[in-house]
Amino acid sequence: MTMFLAPYTAIADIDGSPLDAGFLFFGEYGKDPELFPVEVFWDADFTVPAAQPIRTRNGYPVRNGSPTKVYLKTARHSIAIKNRNSAFILMDFFNKGWDASFVTYNSQTQQKINDGFSSISEMLSITKPKDGMRVFVKSYHAGLNKGGGWFIYDSTKSAINDGVVTFNGWVRILNGQDINPYMTGAKGNWDATAQTGDDDTIAFQKCIDYLNTTYSSFRNAGKRVLSILNGSYRVGSLTIPNANGFGFEWNGEGMMTQLWLDPTSSGITVETEYTKFNNIVFNGKLKATYHSVSDPSIPEIFKFKLQSKALDIDTKFTDCEWHWGSNFARISGRGFNWVDGAIGQSTGSLCVISCDSDLVVAGTDDYHQIETAMRHFGVYNTRVDQLGFLFEIVGTHAVKDYINDIKISGNDFIGLNRVIVGLDAGIVNPSLCDNFATGLSAITNVKNITNLQDTGNNWNKLPKDTIDTAVTAIPVLYNASDSVKGLSITGATKASNISNNIILAGQAALAGQVVGAGNVDGIIINGAAFKHFSSGLALANVINNTGTAKNITITGNQLQSDASTRKRWIANPTNPESIVIDNNITIGSGFDNQRLSYTPTIYVDSTANPAGLTIVKSDASYYIKDNFVYVDFLISLSAQPAAGVLSFTLPNITPVVLESLFSGRIAGFGKVTQSYGVTTELSIEVWTTTNMAVLRVHNADFNLSSVTGNLTISGSFRYKFK
């Protein structure tokens, strides 16, 4: 068995300096080495004996003035080391190898190297380190046990200090470890209650800059990942630049990773596309209090905008939380998704979609046009406890009218004021599915809605099943201050305490909304339930439109009201041929008949309302089924001309010929079921030539000459319209 001393392992004197002109004695195990010496050799083959004591120079065993190795045939031995003054440095009768406390390595004891340096600065105090020298550093800052690790010296990098991996030639050995802010000097010690701790902004920015300049983009198999370990970090203005293209990822440790934003800073500016943030808690100020005018939160924690002004933001937050904020993120472009998170105690918007005038819509395919480029927004499986808006759309670029594909699914909203707000914006193909909300004031306040899907949601104003007042109830569920073109409420959606309108088009429900035509087209409300509908207002509407209404289906719903005031199905039911209201269950009073109504105009011969005609009542209601219009009517006259053929107008749905082989003018038939003032049995024919319902007796027109006294008739008819 052999044992040797390497020529680059130095022995320390009593004062820690390299042992010079010292003496080394090796002896039998358990005995005094000066009295019982063993053989010592200069070579590994034990052919060149070395005379004892072995002398030292500058801490090394020497032979002929040069550092050398010393070989023993056994590792078990005794050893004595003396300095030039014969003072003992070491006496060990039972030595099994060199003790680190008296071995030096480039002016540092081996014991020090083994135990580790207390800080980066202490490591940098090593004088004249040699290539390949390895040291362990306990912590970036002494005493914190954060940001340390193993380092190896590389003299070719002695002029490099990136503050992350390389420190004047000392290169951090990562072994697959992700970069984290403790490696750059972060302390992670912010106390939001005591308002004490250090600012870690510089440490974070060093990490970001290092990753951006060192690693390739994700598309080129790079790994720009920042690991934010357990800690409470105070940070200010940070920038993720577009220095190296595509992709950046931050990974935290859930609730143990807290970022507290300095409200006087500009927050986190992101200039690169495709970023991901996971398991991090973001706080909008330096203490756990609500945003207020006197004690504001940071305006936005994140600002996303590419240097090129292109729209390709595409950011995603997974398992993150946000608290004590004003707004969370301003997205000047497309792509924001928040998944499996939590939001609380914030007053502004989760995502402000900022349609800046200088944005560039680039591309020739269908997905890069004004109408399609702004897309891919979503919030999924998130709990919200107090928030202003989920999405807010601002700006003047034309893309504001086409915010596509907002998906909101599986969320629990407590105290969310509004879901989507855009005073001069349009939303296209939004989808809301399986959400639960209390404290709601509206789902949308936008200019235009196109193809919105509401499925299986539960929208409420109050957490309990309570009758609300008109002052605090939900005034409008869906509001488009211009028009709605496609809106479906299906899949057993429930809504409670809507005081005024389920859908409002053509009127502003928020100050600043841009008012337009008020048309509604393509509305389906099916299988939904509305409880405590209308809280005592003079008039409530399922659909309140100021313009045209067509392609409307309201079927199979349940509406319950505690108020007796009037409740209309459609405020302005134009284009009645495309409106179906049927099989709805109404509980309470004040609901209009589910059939549409109109006031027939009375004709005698070809004159409307001629002299001598006094109308007491002229009412009719109708509904559409398949290709036919079904009409019930009641007409009462207290005076009428002495003679003439009596007819009256149809709903505003043009008739077509029922059967051309039978008649070229007849669209339908009916009968008078009750009559006063006439003794003959009357029937109804609907004529396409005049668009009128004509009273008939047998096969001839009915003439007023046969009426005695006042005339009242009621009945029903149907006619074909398509």
C-alpha positions as a printed Julia matrix, in Angstrom:
722×3 Matrix{Float64}:
    0.0    0.0     0.0
    1.29   3.44   -0.82
    0.67   6.93    0.41
    1.99  10.11   -1.16
    1.95  13.86   -0.86
    1.1   15.65   -4.12
    3.49  18.44   -5.04
    0.59  20.92   -5.19
   -0.64  20.24   -1.66
    0.92  22.74    0.72
    1.5   22.33    4.47
    0.69  25.28    6.71
    2.91  26.64    9.47
    1.54  27.59   12.89
    0.57  31.04   11.62
   -1.18  29.61    8.54
    1.57  30.55    6.12
    3.14  27.87    3.92
    5.65  25.81    5.96
    9.18  26.79    4.93
   12.35  24.95    6.08
   10.21  22.56    8.05
   10.81  18.92    9.02
    8.65  15.84    8.25
    9.11  12.6    10.24
    7.32   9.32    9.37
    7.34   6.37   11.78
    5.7    3.16   12.85
    1.99   3.31   13.6
    1.42   4.07   17.29
    5.04   5.04   18.01
    7.21   8.15   18.04
    8.19   8.72   14.38
   11.59  10.25   15.3
   12.53   7.15   17.36
   10.86   4.5    15.21
   11.17   5.69   11.6
    9.79   3.78    8.6
   11.13   3.64    5.08
   10.26   6.6     2.89
   10.8    6.77   -0.88
   10.94   9.36   -3.63
    9.29   7.05   -6.19
    6.16   4.92   -6.4
    8.21   1.76   -7.04
   10.02   2.19   -3.72
   13.46   2.03   -5.37
   14.78   5.47   -4.33
   14.96   5.81   -0.53
   14.46   9.22    1.05
   16.44  10.19    4.13
   14.47  11.56    7.08
   13.59  14.12    8.08
   12.08  15.33    4.8
   12.56  19.09    4.42
    9.96  21.56    3.16
   10.05  24.76    1.17
    7.08  27.11    0.84
    4.82  24.4     2.25
    5.92  21.53    0.01
    8.15  18.48    0.54
   11.29  19.13   -1.53
   14.02  17.06   -3.12
   17.01  18.91   -4.4
   15.07  22.18   -3.94
   12.03  21.15   -5.98
    8.54  20.12   -4.8
    8.14  16.39   -4.94
    6.05  13.45   -3.86
    6.79  11.28   -0.85
    5.8    7.59   -0.86
    5.27   5.19    2.05
    4.54   1.48    1.82
    1.67   1.74    4.27
   -0.96   4.36    4.92
   -1.02   3.58    8.65
    1.89   5.41   10.25
    2.87   8.02   12.76
    3.84  11.53   11.71
    5.5   14.56   13.21
    5.82  17.99   11.57
    8.05  20.73   12.95
    8.8   24.19   11.7
   12.27  25.7    11.36
   12.25  26.51   15.05
   11.54  22.86   15.88
    8.11  23.83   17.16
    5.59  21.06   16.66
    2.91  21.7    14.09
    1.59  18.18   14.27
    2.34  15.03   16.28
    0.11  12.07   15.46
    1.06   8.49   16.44
   -2.03   7.08   14.75
   -2.16   8.84   11.43
   -4.14   7.34    8.57
   -3.57  10.16    6.1
   -3.0   13.91    5.92
   -5.19  16.13    8.14
   -6.84  18.98    6.25
   -6.1   21.49    8.97
   -2.39  21.66    8.18
   -2.57  21.24    4.39
   -2.74  24.39    2.3
   -3.83  24.87   -1.27
   -2.82  28.12   -2.9
   -2.6   29.89    0.45
   -5.9   28.35    1.65
   -5.95  25.48    4.15
   -7.47  22.27    2.93
   -9.74  22.47    5.95
  -11.06  25.79    4.67
  -11.61  24.32    1.24
  -13.39  21.33    2.72
  -15.61  23.39    5.02
  -16.44  25.92    2.31
  -15.99  29.64    1.9
  -18.59  31.79    3.59
  -19.34  34.0     0.57
  -18.53  34.82   -3.02
  -16.38  37.73   -1.85
  -14.32  35.42    0.35
  -13.78  33.07   -2.58
  -12.59  36.02   -4.66
   -9.98  36.79   -1.99
   -8.0   33.66   -2.94
   -4.68  34.86   -4.32
   -3.14  33.3    -7.4
   -5.62  30.43   -7.82
   -4.52  27.62  -10.1
   -6.46  26.21  -13.07
   -8.71  23.36  -11.99
   -8.85  24.43   -8.35
  -12.28  23.61   -6.89
  -13.89  25.31   -3.92
  -17.25  25.21   -2.19
  -19.0   28.48   -1.34
  -21.69  28.33    1.32
  -23.66  31.43    0.27
  -23.52  34.44   -2.01
  -23.76  36.63    1.1
  -22.13  35.28    4.26
  -24.47  33.61    6.7
  -27.57  33.28    4.46
  -26.92  29.82    2.96
  -28.33  31.04   -0.36
  -26.7   31.24   -3.76
  -23.56  29.25   -3.01
  -22.27  26.07   -4.64
  -19.15  24.54   -6.16
  -16.81  26.59   -8.33
  -13.82  25.67  -10.47
  -11.13  28.09  -11.52
  -10.47  28.77  -15.21
   -7.73  31.34  -15.81
   -8.96  31.96  -19.37
  -12.05  33.57  -17.81
  -10.27  35.65  -15.2
  -11.51  38.86  -16.83
  -15.16  37.73  -16.89
  -17.61  38.59  -14.15
  -21.23  38.13  -15.21
  -22.4   38.09  -11.59
  -24.22  34.8   -12.13
  -21.99  31.93  -13.18
  -18.51  33.35  -13.73
  -16.74  35.51  -11.12
  -13.26  36.59  -12.27
  -12.42  33.11  -13.51
  -14.33  31.18  -10.85
  -17.0   29.26  -12.78
  -20.09  27.96  -11.03
  -20.61  24.21  -11.51
  -24.35  24.03  -12.27
  -24.78  20.26  -12.81
  -28.14  20.89  -14.51
  -29.33  23.39  -11.91
  -31.44  26.28  -13.22
  -30.33  29.84  -12.65
  -31.98  31.44   -9.61
  -31.79  34.97   -8.11
  -29.92  33.78   -5.02
  -26.99  33.04   -7.34
  -26.82  36.75   -8.14
  -27.14  38.05   -4.61
  -30.88  38.15   -3.96
  -31.77  37.84   -0.3
  -35.49  37.07   -0.54
  -36.09  38.6     2.88
  -38.87  41.16    2.34
  -41.22  41.4     5.34
  -44.48  42.93    4.11
  -45.73  43.46    7.65
  -42.65  45.12    9.14
  -41.75  46.73    5.78
  -38.16  45.64    6.15
  -35.8   43.74    3.89
  -33.63  44.19    0.83
  -34.42  45.12   -2.75
  -33.65  42.18   -5.09
  -34.27  43.98   -8.39
  -30.62  44.0    -9.47
  -30.24  40.3    -8.72
  -33.31  39.45  -10.83
  -32.17  41.59  -13.75
  -28.72  39.94  -13.7
  -30.41  36.55  -14.05
  -32.62  37.75  -16.89
  -29.75  39.33  -18.79
  -27.52  36.28  -18.33
  -30.18  33.87  -19.59
  -31.06  36.1   -22.52
  -27.48  36.48  -23.68
  -26.24  32.97  -22.9
  -28.97  30.61  -24.05
  -30.67  30.16  -27.41
  -34.4   30.62  -27.85
  -36.85  27.82  -27.08
  -37.32  27.33  -30.8
  -33.61  26.54  -31.06
  -33.74  24.1   -28.11
  -32.49  26.73  -25.68
  -33.37  26.79  -22.01
  -34.07  30.26  -20.72
  -35.54  29.23  -17.38
  -35.35  31.31  -14.2
  -35.97  29.31  -11.01
  -37.34  31.54   -8.24
  -36.78  29.57   -5.07
  -38.56  29.85   -1.74
  -38.39  33.49   -0.67
  -40.15  36.82   -0.28
  -38.61  39.15   -2.86
  -38.95  42.9    -3.18
  -38.54  43.91   -6.83
  -38.94  47.04   -8.92
  -38.45  47.75  -12.61
  -37.41  44.66  -14.59
  -37.11  44.1   -18.34
  -37.16  40.85  -20.29
  -35.73  42.16  -23.57
  -36.0   40.66  -27.0
  -32.24  40.15  -27.0
  -32.26  36.59  -28.2
  -35.65  35.87  -29.69
  -38.34  33.53  -28.56
  -39.24  32.2   -25.12
  -38.6   32.78  -21.41
  -39.88  30.87  -18.38
  -40.07  31.65  -14.64
  -40.68  28.8   -12.18
  -41.46  29.38   -8.53
  -42.34  27.17   -5.58
  -46.0   28.08   -5.15
  -47.02  30.08   -2.1
  -43.42  29.95   -0.87
  -42.34  32.19   -3.77
  -43.64  35.73   -3.22
  -42.83  38.76   -5.36
  -43.69  42.18   -3.9
  -43.72  44.95   -6.51
  -42.49  48.43   -5.69
  -45.46  50.65   -6.65
  -43.14  53.49   -7.67
  -41.43  51.3   -10.27
  -42.47  50.55  -13.84
  -43.03  46.86  -13.08
  -41.97  43.98  -15.3
  -41.65  44.89  -18.98
  -41.68  41.94  -21.39
  -40.42  42.57  -24.93
  -40.17  38.96  -26.12
  -42.86  36.58  -27.28
  -43.87  33.29  -25.69
  -43.28  33.57  -21.95
  -44.45  31.28  -19.16
  -44.77  31.96  -15.44
  -45.45  29.08  -13.05
  -46.12  28.72   -9.31
  -45.44  32.33   -8.31
  -47.38  34.72   -6.05
  -47.39  38.3    -7.37
  -48.29  41.17   -5.02
  -49.14  44.57   -6.47
  -47.5   46.57   -3.71
  -45.01  46.18   -0.87
  -47.62  45.47    1.78
  -50.78  43.42    2.06
  -53.34  46.22    1.71
  -55.85  47.21   -0.95
  -55.0   49.66   -3.7
  -56.21  53.18   -2.9
  -55.58  56.7    -4.13
  -53.57  57.54   -1.04
  -51.74  54.21   -0.97
  -51.63  52.97   -4.57
  -50.54  49.65   -5.99
  -48.35  49.5    -9.06
  -50.49  50.43  -12.13
  -49.59  47.14  -13.86
  -47.31  44.38  -12.66
  -46.6   43.3   -16.26
  -46.45  45.25  -19.52
  -46.14  43.07  -22.63
  -45.21  44.72  -25.89
  -42.78  43.51  -28.54
  -40.12  45.88  -29.78
  -41.34  45.19  -33.31
  -44.9   46.18  -32.32
  -46.09  42.84  -33.72
  -48.97  41.17  -31.93
  -47.33  37.86  -30.98
  -47.25  38.15  -27.17
  -48.48  34.64  -26.17
  -47.92  34.55  -22.42
  -49.25  32.01  -19.94
  -49.55  32.02  -16.15
  -50.06  28.62  -14.5
  -50.67  27.97  -10.78
  -49.97  31.63  -10.04
  -51.62  34.05   -7.63
  -52.12  37.81   -7.7
  -53.06  39.98   -4.72
  -53.25  43.61   -3.58
  -53.22  45.03   -7.09
  -54.62  47.59   -9.47
  -54.11  45.91  -12.88
  -52.1   42.74  -13.39
  -51.03  42.77  -17.03
  -51.29  45.11  -20.01
  -51.07  43.11  -23.24
  -50.29  45.11  -26.38
  -51.0   42.19  -28.67
  -52.55  38.75  -28.56
  -52.29  35.78  -26.27
  -52.87  35.86  -22.5
  -53.92  32.79  -20.54
  -54.3   32.38  -16.79
  -54.71  28.76  -15.64
  -55.34  27.09  -12.25
  -54.65  30.24  -10.27
  -56.06  32.55   -7.61
  -56.75  36.28   -7.59
  -57.71  38.41   -4.63
  -58.0   41.85   -3.13
  -57.48  43.7    -6.42
  -59.46  46.56   -7.87
  -58.51  46.78  -11.55
  -58.32  44.25  -14.37
  -56.52  40.94  -14.66
  -55.75  41.57  -18.34
  -55.91  44.94  -20.1
  -55.94  44.21  -23.84
  -54.27  47.36  -25.14
  -54.98  48.03  -28.83
  -52.24  50.63  -29.25
  -52.34  52.73  -32.39
  -48.78  51.72  -33.36
  -49.36  47.96  -33.33
  -48.4   46.15  -36.54
  -50.73  43.56  -38.05
  -48.34  41.58  -40.23
  -49.05  38.55  -42.4
  -51.05  37.53  -45.43
  -52.91  34.45  -44.17
  -56.38  34.47  -42.66
  -55.04  34.51  -39.1
  -53.11  37.75  -39.51
  -55.83  40.18  -40.52
  -57.47  43.02  -38.61
  -60.52  40.81  -38.04
  -58.61  37.75  -36.77
  -55.2   38.76  -35.42
  -56.24  39.54  -31.83
  -57.05  36.16  -30.28
  -56.17  33.51  -27.72
  -57.23  34.94  -24.37
  -58.46  32.83  -21.48
  -58.99  32.31  -17.75
  -59.46  28.74  -16.53
  -60.09  27.03  -13.18
  -59.31  30.11  -11.13
  -60.7   31.46   -7.87
  -61.28  35.21   -7.8
  -62.01  37.03   -4.55
  -62.58  40.74   -5.25
  -61.65  42.11   -8.66
  -62.85  44.86  -10.99
  -62.77  43.31  -14.48
  -61.38  40.07  -15.82
  -60.66  41.53  -19.28
  -60.64  45.22  -20.22
  -60.19  46.33  -23.84
  -58.69  49.77  -24.51
  -56.98  51.62  -27.34
  -57.79  52.99  -30.78
  -56.29  50.5   -33.26
  -58.88  48.9   -35.55
  -58.22  45.49  -33.99
  -60.23  46.67  -30.97
  -63.41  45.79  -32.84
  -62.35  42.15  -33.25
  -61.1   40.69  -29.98
  -61.41  37.0   -30.74
  -61.75  33.86  -28.68
  -61.9   34.97  -25.07
  -62.42  31.68  -23.19
  -63.57  31.74  -19.56
  -64.19  28.32  -18.04
  -64.46  26.54  -14.7
  -63.9   29.59  -12.51
  -65.26  30.66   -9.13
  -65.81  34.43   -9.01
  -66.55  36.13   -5.68
  -66.89  39.89   -5.9
  -65.98  40.12   -9.59
  -67.64  43.3   -10.85
  -67.63  42.63  -14.6
  -66.19  39.93  -16.83
  -65.42  41.77  -20.11
  -65.42  45.54  -20.58
  -64.62  47.47  -23.75
  -66.4   50.8   -24.14
  -65.55  51.04  -27.85
  -64.64  47.42  -28.59
  -66.14  44.29  -30.09
  -65.75  40.7   -28.92
  -65.93  37.8   -31.37
  -66.55  34.14  -30.49
  -66.18  34.48  -26.73
  -67.09  31.42  -24.66
  -68.15  31.28  -21.02
  -68.61  27.79  -19.61
  -69.21  26.29  -16.15
  -68.42  29.42  -14.13
  -69.92  30.43  -10.79
  -70.13  34.1    -9.82
  -71.52  36.21   -7.0
  -71.26  39.97   -6.64
  -71.61  40.43  -10.38
  -72.73  43.71  -11.99
  -72.58  42.55  -15.62
  -70.88  39.99  -17.81
  -70.2   42.31  -20.74
  -70.16  46.04  -21.3
  -68.84  46.29  -24.84
  -69.79  47.91  -28.13
  -70.51  44.76  -30.14
  -70.98  41.06  -29.38
  -70.58  38.4   -32.06
  -71.25  34.69  -31.51
  -71.01  34.57  -27.73
  -71.6   31.2   -26.03
  -72.88  31.05  -22.44
  -73.17  27.43  -21.28
  -73.77  25.96  -17.85
  -72.9   29.08  -15.85
  -74.34  30.36  -12.58
  -74.48  34.16  -12.44
  -75.56  35.85   -9.19
  -75.53  39.19   -7.47
  -75.88  37.86   -3.94
  -74.26  34.82   -2.29
  -77.63  33.72   -0.89
  -80.95  33.05   -2.59
  -82.3   36.46   -1.65
  -84.5   39.02   -3.37
  -82.3   41.95   -4.25
  -83.31  45.57   -4.69
  -83.23  47.4    -7.97
  -80.38  49.52   -6.66
  -77.93  46.68   -6.05
  -79.17  43.95   -8.41
  -77.56  43.08  -11.73
  -79.01  45.75  -14.05
  -77.91  44.07  -17.28
  -76.4   40.64  -17.84
  -75.13  41.19  -21.4
  -74.73  44.73  -22.72
  -73.63  45.73  -26.22
  -74.04  49.46  -26.73
  -74.19  48.93  -30.49
  -75.4   45.51  -31.61
  -75.45  41.79  -30.88
  -74.97  39.31  -33.7
  -75.06  35.86  -32.2
  -75.51  35.16  -28.49
  -76.52  31.81  -26.98
  -77.49  31.2   -23.36
  -77.9   27.44  -23.04
  -76.81  24.39  -21.08
  -78.83  25.07  -17.93
  -77.26  28.46  -17.27
  -78.76  30.12  -14.18
  -78.91  33.8   -13.28
  -80.41  35.53  -10.26
  -81.39  39.1    -9.41
  -81.37  40.69  -12.86
  -83.3   43.87  -12.31
  -83.7   45.24  -15.81
  -82.41  43.43  -18.92
  -80.92  40.07  -19.69
  -79.65  41.43  -23.02
  -79.39  45.15  -23.74
  -78.43  46.45  -27.19
  -78.17  50.03  -28.4
  -77.85  51.67  -25.0
  -74.88  52.43  -22.77
  -74.8   50.76  -19.36
  -71.41  52.29  -18.52
  -70.33  55.88  -19.03
  -68.27  56.23  -22.18
  -69.74  53.33  -24.14
  -70.14  54.1   -27.84
  -73.82  53.76  -28.75
  -74.9   52.34  -32.1
  -77.88  50.82  -33.93
  -79.13  48.49  -31.22
  -79.8   45.55  -33.56
  -80.04  41.99  -32.26
  -79.66  38.98  -34.53
  -79.16  35.3   -33.82
  -80.16  35.15  -30.14
  -80.84  31.74  -28.57
  -81.97  31.46  -24.96
  -82.84  27.85  -24.24
  -83.04  25.75  -21.09
  -81.92  28.59  -18.81
  -83.35  29.67  -15.45
  -83.71  33.26  -14.26
  -84.68  33.74  -10.62
  -85.8   36.98   -8.97
  -86.03  38.54  -12.42
  -87.05  42.22  -12.26
  -86.76  43.79   -8.82
  -89.68  46.15   -8.97
  -88.64  48.35  -11.87
  -91.42  49.72  -14.04
  -90.31  47.61  -16.98
  -87.91  44.71  -17.47
  -86.91  42.93  -20.68
  -85.46  39.63  -21.7
  -84.13  41.45  -24.77
  -84.1   45.23  -24.87
  -83.17  46.44  -28.34
  -83.47  49.87  -29.87
  -83.0   48.59  -33.44
  -84.12  45.54  -35.36
  -84.6   42.03  -33.95
  -84.42  38.88  -36.03
  -83.56  35.22  -35.71
  -84.56  35.12  -32.05
  -85.39  31.9   -30.19
  -86.5   32.0   -26.55
  -87.72  28.52  -25.6
  -87.78  26.11  -22.7
  -86.66  28.57  -20.03
  -87.91  29.24  -16.52
  -88.35  32.81  -15.35
  -89.42  33.67  -11.8
  -90.22  37.14  -10.54
  -91.24  38.54   -7.18
  -92.44  41.8    -8.74
  -95.75  42.44  -10.5
  -94.4   45.03  -12.92
  -94.34  44.32  -16.65
  -91.74  42.02  -18.15
  -91.35  41.94  -21.93
  -89.74  39.27  -24.04
  -88.45  41.62  -26.76
  -88.65  45.39  -26.63
  -88.75  45.92  -30.38
  -89.74  42.67  -32.14
  -89.14  43.58  -35.77
  -88.78  40.79  -38.34
  -91.34  38.68  -36.46
  -91.15  35.9   -39.05
  -87.83  34.86  -37.44
  -88.84  35.15  -33.78
  -89.88  32.11  -31.73
  -90.97  32.44  -28.09
  -92.45  29.21  -26.76
  -92.61  26.68  -23.92
  -91.2   29.03  -21.3
  -92.37  28.64  -17.7
  -93.11  31.94  -15.98
  -93.61  32.11  -12.22
  -95.11  35.31  -10.88
  -97.1   38.04  -12.56
  -96.37  40.74  -15.1
  -94.96  38.55  -17.87
  -96.12  39.32  -21.39
  -97.85  36.59  -23.33
  -95.24  34.46  -25.02
  -96.89  35.25  -28.33
  -95.98  38.38  -30.16
  -98.69  41.01  -30.41
  -99.77  43.57  -32.94
 -102.69  45.93  -33.52
 -104.64  45.07  -36.67
 -105.68  47.98  -38.86
 -109.37  47.73  -39.84
 -110.34  48.16  -43.53
 -113.76  48.65  -45.03
 -113.5   47.81  -48.68
 -110.04  49.26  -49.47
 -110.09  52.14  -46.97
 -108.32  52.0   -43.61
 -110.29  53.3   -40.67
 -112.95  55.01  -42.82
 -115.35  57.67  -41.62
 -118.08  56.24  -39.46
 -115.85  53.51  -38.01
 -115.33  53.59  -34.25
 -112.89  51.0   -32.9
 -113.25  49.92  -29.28
 -110.55  47.25  -29.43
 -108.28  45.8   -32.09
 -105.83  43.28  -30.58
 -104.04  40.27  -31.97
 -101.26  37.89  -30.92
  -99.36  35.39  -32.98
  -96.63  32.79  -32.98
  -94.65  30.97  -35.62
  -94.39  27.24  -36.03
  -92.72  25.61  -38.98
  -93.84  27.49  -42.11
  -97.0   29.0   -40.66
  -98.07  32.03  -38.65
 -100.83  31.35  -36.1
 -102.96  34.37  -35.15
 -105.61  34.97  -32.48
 -107.6   38.21  -32.74
 -110.29  40.28  -31.05
 -111.99  43.21  -32.81
 -114.77  45.29  -31.28
 -116.55  48.14  -33.08
 -119.1   50.49  -31.55
 -119.96  52.03  -34.92
 -119.3   51.1   -38.5
 -120.36  52.14  -42.01
 -123.68  50.86  -43.24
 -122.05  48.65  -45.86
 -118.71  47.39  -47.12
 -116.39  44.37  -47.0
 -114.59  44.05  -43.64
 -110.92  42.98  -43.47
 -107.88  43.65  -41.29
 -104.11  43.59  -41.55
 -101.75  40.7   -40.78
  -98.64  40.72  -38.63
  -95.62  42.11  -40.41
  -94.98  38.72  -42.02
  -95.78  38.49  -45.72
  -98.02  35.56  -46.72
  -97.35  33.18  -49.6
  -99.78  31.05  -51.57
 -100.89  27.99  -49.62
 -101.52  25.74  -52.59
 -101.3   27.13  -56.11
 -103.45  24.34  -57.58
 -106.23  25.28  -55.19
 -105.99  29.09  -55.35
 -103.53  31.65  -56.56
 -104.34  34.1   -53.81
 -105.19  32.21  -50.62
 -102.4   31.82  -48.01
 -104.5   30.43  -45.16
 -107.81  29.96  -43.4
 -109.43  30.5   -40.03
 -112.73  31.0   -38.3
 -114.61  33.39  -36.09
 -115.29  31.54  -32.86
 -117.38  34.23  -31.17
 -119.37  37.08  -32.63
 -121.86  39.71  -31.51
 -123.95  41.82  -33.83
 -124.08  39.23  -36.59
 -126.04  36.0   -36.79
 -124.25  34.29  -39.65
 -121.26  31.99  -39.24
 -118.11  33.78  -40.33
 -114.77  32.43  -41.56
 -111.39  33.94  -42.42
 -109.39  33.82  -45.62
 -105.86  35.26  -45.87
 -105.16  36.76  -49.26
 -101.71  37.25  -50.74
 -103.03  39.83  -53.16
 -103.88  42.29  -50.4
 -101.89  40.87  -47.44
 -105.13  40.95  -45.49
 -107.35  38.71  -43.4
 -110.78  38.93  -45.08
 -114.02  38.0   -43.34
 -116.09  35.56  -45.36
 -119.55  34.1   -45.05
 -119.84  30.83  -46.88
 -118.04  31.53  -50.16
 -118.7   35.28  -50.27
 -117.21  38.34  -48.66
 -118.85  39.44  -45.41
 -120.6   42.8   -45.75
 -121.31  45.18  -42.9
 -124.85  45.63  -44.2
 -125.8   42.51  -42.27
 -124.63  43.9   -38.9
 -127.21  44.97  -36.37
 -125.82  47.27  -33.67
 -122.25  46.98  -32.44
 -119.9   44.34  -33.84
 -117.5   42.16  -31.85
 -115.67  39.21  -33.35
 -112.87  36.96  -32.1
 -111.2   33.96  -33.61
 -108.03  32.5   -35.04
 -106.4   31.71  -38.34
 -103.14  30.53  -39.76
 -101.35  31.29  -42.96
  -98.26  30.15  -44.77
  -95.31  32.54  -44.94
  -92.51  30.41  -46.34
